[in-house]
């Protein structure tokens, strides 16, 4: 068993090497946590335990877990839903399976009702714990979140019932103009768009998301609140992954939503995205920009590449543990994804703590955008750090500094070293 205070020296890769499920458990009962720890060897699990919610949040912000088990008492019953949803807002744990353990004598409460969560009662036997973990780890228990955009109350009510019955957590946008706001707040796996929108067309909405480096991986399904069939031309125009027909049976609609979501997620996790941070991997940078730089019409292209890394990360890992370093990396990635959420920007994880940012803009505009982001990141407080975390960046501009991706990266890397040597946040010339 690993406690919240004893895991500073454990790296993220340990879990991946041994393939043991890592499960986060929060309970105020020390005897129960001790009992949980005794089961770890038999169940071949790595249990990370915390006696309070704040400690569990700290753990979840630093690394990925395979499941979350929350004990519910009368005193905290009204808070556990918000806590579970907060855990699922963390990029590395956005789809974490959840089980609620009700204290002896505590009846099932509406506050614990979160889509796709298990609920069981104390006392718990070793067999019951093993069975619960088995269910949490199964493919059938995989958690999904759906955001529905529709101006039709009847259609949203129907889909709300269908998704709830299928254990798919859902939210609904009745004003399409607020879709981006809901996307950031909810982080869905699949977006269901009504083709009968008035405020904005389904094609405009879906195309804008496909052109965004932040949301281009999300599954998109179309439906018609008027019962019309979505044609292949409409699907192609909207660049959607499929459609659902509201005239079909509830189970069929739910199954198609889950199937498409799973297919897109699998492609996302295995094809060019870093699971921990949600950032693109290096292959995507080459695939996106090499064709553009090889084009004979590229003379008008404005492209800048920036190489970023976390200042004194080795010292941070030595003083505070590798989990703190991982927490900083996750926080920086989320910050850059939000700050640089534009079709002209791409943020990639290169390896370790090294990130590469591509910006299609005039050199001075790209430099200002990156430098402001680097400086603003120092304003974020990342516990247990007692000082701001600083980022260094080196920037190279096409075509002045190079005419290929590799040439630009080489110059950016050299300027990154200059920035660190001169104690400057950014070096762009």
C-alpha positions in Angstrom: 0.0 0.0 0.0 1.2 3.5 -0.8 0.1 6.3 1.4 -0.4 9.9 0.3 2.8 10.8 2.3 5.0 8.0 1.2 4.8 8.0 -2.6 7.1 10.9 -3.4 9.7 8.7 -5.0 7.4 6.5 -7.1 7.6 7.3 -10.8 4.7 7.1 -13.3 6.3 4.4 -15.2 6.4 1.9 -12.3 2.6 1.3 -12.8 3.0 0.8 -16.5 5.9 -1.7 -16.1 4.1 -4.0 -13.7 0.6 -3.5 -15.2 -1.0 -3.6 -11.7 -4.2 -1.5 -11.4 -3.5 1.6 -9.4 -6.5 2.5 -7.4 -7.1 5.7 -5.3 -9.1 5.1 -2.1 -10.2 7.8 0.3 -11.7 6.9 3.7 -11.4 8.5 7.1 -11.4 5.1 8.8 -7.7 4.2 9.5 -8.6 0.6 10.3 -10.4 0.2 7.0 -7.4 1.6 5.2 -5.1 -0.8 7.0 -7.4 -3.7 6.0 -7.3 -2.4 2.4 -3.6 -2.4 2.4 -3.5 -6.0 3.6 -5.5 -7.0 0.5 -3.1 -5.3 -2.0 -0.8 -8.3 -2.4 -3.6 -10.8 -2.9 -5.4 -8.6 -5.4 -2.3 -7.6 -7.3 -3.2 -4.0 -7.0 -1.4 -0.8 -6.0 -3.7 1.0 -3.5 -3.0 4.7 -2.9 -4.9 5.8 0.1 -5.8 9.2 1.6 -7.8 9.9 4.8 -9.3 13.1 3.3 -10.6 14.5 0.0 -7.9 17.2 -0.3 -5.2 14.6 -0.1 -6.9 12.5 -2.8 -7.2 15.5 -5.1 -3.5 16.1 -4.7 -2.8 12.5 -5.7 -5.1 12.6 -8.7 -3.6 15.8 -10.0 -0.2 14.2 -10.2 -0.8 10.9 -12.0 -3.3 8.6 -13.6 -5.4 6.1 -11.7 -7.3 3.1 -12.9 -10.2 3.5 -10.5 -11.4 5.6 -7.6 -13.1 4.3 -4.5 -14.8 6.8 -2.2 -16.3 6.1 1.2 -19.5 7.9 2.0 -20.5 9.0 5.5 -23.5 11.0 6.6 -21.2 14.0 7.1 -19.7 14.0 3.6 -22.6 12.6 1.6 -23.4 16.0 0.1 -19.9 16.5 -1.1 -18.8 13.3 -2.7 -20.5 13.9 -6.1 -18.7 17.3 -6.5 -15.4 15.6 -5.4 -15.9 12.8 -8.0 -16.6 15.2 -10.7 -13.6 17.3 -9.8 -11.4 14.2 -10.1 -12.8 13.6 -13.5 -11.9 17.1 -14.6 -8.3 16.3 -14.2 -7.0 15.3 -17.7 -5.2 12.2 -16.6 -8.2 10.9 -14.8 -11.1 12.2 -16.8 -12.6 8.8 -17.4 -11.8 7.1 -14.1 -14.3 4.4 -13.0 -15.8 5.2 -9.6 -17.2 3.1 -6.7 -19.0 4.6 -3.7 -18.8 2.7 -0.4 -21.7 3.6 2.0 -21.0 3.5 5.7 -22.8 0.9 7.7 -26.4 2.0 8.2 -26.3 4.7 5.5 -28.9 4.3 2.9 -28.3 5.1 -0.8 -28.4 8.8 -1.3 -29.1 11.0 -4.4 -25.9 12.9 -3.8 -23.8 9.8 -4.7 -25.7 9.4 -7.9 -23.1 10.0 -10.6 -23.5 8.3 -14.0 -21.7 5.0 -14.3 -20.7 4.7 -10.6 -21.0 1.5 -8.5 -22.5 1.7 -5.0 -21.9 -0.9 -2.2 -22.2 -1.0 1.6 -19.9 -1.7 4.5 -19.0 -4.1 5.9 -17.1 -5.4 2.8 -15.5 -8.8 2.5 -12.3 -9.5 0.6 -14.4 -11.3 -2.0 -16.7 -8.3 -2.4 -13.7 -6.0 -2.8 -12.1 -8.2 -5.4 -15.4 -8.4 -7.3 -15.8 -4.6 -7.2 -12.3 -4.1 -8.6 -12.9 -6.7 -11.3 -16.0 -4.8 -12.4 -14.3 -1.4 -12.3 -11.5 -2.8 -14.5 -13.8 -4.4 -17.0 -14.3 -2.9 -20.5 -18.1 -2.9 -19.9 -17.6 -0.5 -17.0 -15.6 2.0 -19.1 -16.9 5.5 -18.3 -18.0 8.0 -21.0 -19.3 11.6 -20.9 -21.6 13.0 -23.5 -22.4 16.6 -24.2 -25.7 17.2 -26.1 -26.3 20.4 -28.1 -29.9 20.9 -29.0 -32.6 23.6 -28.7 -35.3 21.0 -28.5 -36.5 20.3 -24.9 -38.2 17.1 -26.1 -35.1 15.7 -27.7 -32.9 16.6 -24.7 -35.3 15.0 -22.3 -35.3 11.8 -24.4 -31.5 11.7 -24.6 -31.1 12.5 -20.9 -33.2 9.4 -20.1 -31.3 7.2 -22.6 -27.8 8.2 -21.5 -28.7 8.0 -17.8 -29.9 4.4 -18.3 -26.7 3.5 -20.2 -24.5 4.9 -17.4 -23.2 7.7 -19.6 -22.7 10.9 -17.8 -24.3 13.8 -19.7 -24.8 17.5 -19.9 -27.0 19.6 -22.2 -26.5 22.8 -24.1 -29.7 24.6 -25.0 -27.9 27.6 -26.3 -25.3 26.5 -29.0 -23.3 29.6 -28.5 -22.2 28.3 -25.1 -20.9 25.0 -26.4 -17.2 25.9 -26.0 -17.9 27.0 -22.4 -19.5 23.6 -21.6 -16.7 21.7 -23.4 -14.0 23.2 -21.1 -16.1 22.7 -18.0 -17.2 19.1 -18.8 -14.5 17.6 -21.0 -16.8 15.2 -22.8 -15.8 12.1 -24.8 -18.6 12.6 -27.4 -20.6 15.5 -28.6 -24.1 14.9 -29.9 -25.2 17.8 -32.2 -28.8 18.4 -33.3 -28.9 19.2 -37.1 -32.0 21.3 -36.5 -30.2 24.1 -34.6 -31.2 27.8 -35.3 -28.5 29.7 -33.4 -25.7 28.2 -35.3 -25.5 25.4 -37.9 -24.3 22.0 -37.0 -21.7 22.1 -39.7 -20.2 25.4 -38.5 -20.1 24.1 -34.9 -18.5 20.8 -35.7 -16.0 22.2 -38.3 -14.8 24.8 -35.8 -14.1 22.0 -33.3 -12.3 19.8 -35.9 -10.1 22.8 -36.7 -9.1 23.2 -33.0 -6.1 21.3 -31.7 -7.9 21.1 -28.4 -11.1 19.3 -29.6 -10.2 17.7 -32.9 -10.0 14.2 -31.4 -13.5 14.3 -29.8 -16.2 11.9 -31.2 -19.0 13.8 -32.9 -22.5 12.3 -33.5 -25.3 14.0 -35.3 -29.0 13.6 -34.7 -32.2 15.3 -35.8 -34.7 16.4 -33.2 -37.3 16.3 -36.0 -36.7 12.6 -36.7 -35.0 13.1 -40.0 -32.2 10.8 -41.3 -28.7 12.3 -41.4 -27.4 11.8 -44.9 -23.9 10.8 -45.8 -23.4 14.3 -47.3 -24.3 15.9 -44.0 -22.0 13.6 -42.1 -19.1 14.5 -44.5 -19.9 18.2 -44.3 -19.8 18.1 -40.5 -16.9 15.8 -40.4 -18.9 13.7 -37.9 -18.1 10.2 -36.8 -21.7 9.0 -37.2 -25.3 9.7 -36.4 -28.0 8.4 -34.1 -31.7 8.1 -35.1 -34.1 9.1 -32.3 -36.8 6.9 -33.8 -34.8 3.8 -32.9 -34.9 1.9 -29.6 -33.2 3.5 -26.5 -30.8 0.6 -26.2 -29.7 0.9 -29.8 -29.1 4.7 -29.4 -27.1 4.1 -26.2 -25.0 1.3 -27.7 -24.1 3.3 -30.8 -23.1 6.3 -28.6 -20.9 4.1 -26.5 -19.4 2.2 -29.4 -18.4 5.3 -31.4 -17.0 7.0 -28.2 -14.9 3.9 -27.5 -13.6 3.7 -31.0 -12.6 7.3 -31.1 -11.0 7.1 -27.7 -9.0 4.1 -28.6 -7.7 5.8 -31.7 -6.9 8.9 -29.7 -5.0 7.1 -27.0 -3.0 4.9 -29.4 -2.5 7.2 -32.3 -0.7 10.4 -31.5 -1.8 11.6 -28.1 0.0 11.4 -24.8 -2.5 9.9 -22.3 -1.1 11.7 -19.2 -1.2 15.2 -20.5 -3.6 15.0 -23.5 -1.0 16.7 -25.7 -0.2 15.6 -29.2 2.9 13.5 -29.7 5.8 14.5 -32.0 4.6 12.5 -35.0 1.6 14.9 -35.3 4.0 17.9 -35.6 5.7 16.3 -38.6 2.5 15.2 -40.2 0.9 18.6 -39.9 3.8 20.9 -41.0 6.1 18.9 -43.3 3.6 18.9 -46.1 3.1 22.6 -45.7 6.8 23.4 -45.7 7.3 21.2 -48.7 4.6 23.0 -50.7 5.7 25.4 -53.5 3.2 27.9 -52.2 4.7 28.0 -48.7 6.6 31.3 -49.2 3.8 33.1 -47.5 3.7 30.7 -44.5 4.4 32.2 -41.1 5.5 29.4 -38.7 7.3 29.5 -35.4 8.4 26.5 -33.3 9.2 26.9 -29.6 11.0 24.4 -27.4 9.9 24.5 -23.8 11.1 22.8 -20.6 10.5 23.1 -16.9 13.3 25.0 -15.2 15.3 23.0 -12.6 13.0 20.0 -12.8 15.7 17.6 -11.6 16.1 19.7 -8.4 12.4 19.7 -7.9 12.2 15.9 -8.3 15.1 15.5 -5.8 13.5 17.8 -3.2 9.8 17.1 -3.6 9.6 13.8 -5.4 8.8 12.7 -8.9 5.0 13.0 -8.4 5.4 16.7 -7.9 7.4 16.9 -11.2 4.6 15.0 -12.9 2.0 17.3 -11.4 3.8 20.3 -12.8 3.9 18.7 -16.2 0.2 18.0 -16.2 -0.6 21.5 -15.0 1.6 23.1 -17.6 0.1 21.0 -20.4 -3.5 21.9 -19.3 -2.5 25.6 -19.1 -1.0 25.6 -22.6 -3.9 23.7 -24.1 -6.3 26.3 -22.8 -4.1 29.3 -23.6 -3.2 28.2 -27.1 -6.6 26.7 -28.1 -6.6 27.8 -31.7 -6.3 26.1 -35.0 -3.1 28.0 -35.6 -1.4 26.5 -32.6 -0.3 23.0 -31.7 1.2 21.8 -28.4 3.2 18.5 -28.4 4.9 16.5 -25.7 8.3 15.6 -27.1 9.7 13.5 -24.2 10.1 13.8 -20.5 9.4 17.4 -19.5 10.1 18.8 -23.0 7.3 20.4 -25.0 7.2 21.8 -28.5 4.7 24.6 -29.4 4.0 25.4 -33.1 2.3 28.7 -33.9 1.3 29.9 -37.3 1.6 33.7 -37.0 4.0 36.5 -37.7 7.3 36.0 -35.9 6.7 38.9 -33.5 3.2 37.8 -32.7 4.3 34.2 -32.1 7.1 35.3 -29.8 4.7 37.5 -27.8 2.1 34.8 -27.5 4.7 32.2 -26.2 6.5 34.6 -23.9 3.3 35.8 -22.3 2.2 32.2 -21.7 5.6 31.4 -20.2 5.5 34.4 -17.9 1.8 33.9 -16.9 2.5 30.3 -15.9 4.6 31.5 -13.0 1.5 32.9 -11.4 0.0 29.5 -10.9 0.5 27.9 -7.4 1.4 24.2 -7.6 1.5 22.5 -4.2 3.7 21.6 -2.4 6.0 24.1 -4.2 6.6 27.2 -2.1 8.0 29.2 -5.1 6.8 29.8 -8.6 7.6 27.2 -11.2 9.5 28.8 -14.1 9.5 27.7 -17.8 12.2 28.4 -20.3 11.6 28.6 -24.1 13.6 28.9 -27.2 11.9 30.0 -30.4 12.8 29.6 -34.1 11.0 31.2 -37.1 10.4 29.9 -40.6 12.0 30.6 -43.0 14.6 32.8 -41.4 15.9 30.2 -39.0 15.3 27.1 -41.0 13.3 25.6 -43.9 12.4 22.2 -42.4 10.9 21.1 -39.1 14.2 19.6 -38.0 16.2 22.7 -38.8 13.7 24.9 -36.8 13.7 22.5 -33.9 17.5 22.5 -33.8 17.6 26.3 -33.7 14.9 26.4 -31.1 16.8 23.9 -28.9 20.0 26.0 -29.1 18.0 29.1 -28.1 16.4 27.2 -25.2 19.9 26.5 -23.9 20.8 30.1 -24.3 17.7 31.2 -22.4 18.6 28.9 -19.5 22.2 30.0 -19.5 21.3 33.7 -19.4 18.5 33.1 -16.8 15.9 34.5 -19.3 12.4 33.0 -19.8 12.5 33.2 -23.6 15.2 33.4 -26.3 13.9 34.1 -29.8 16.9 35.5 -31.7 
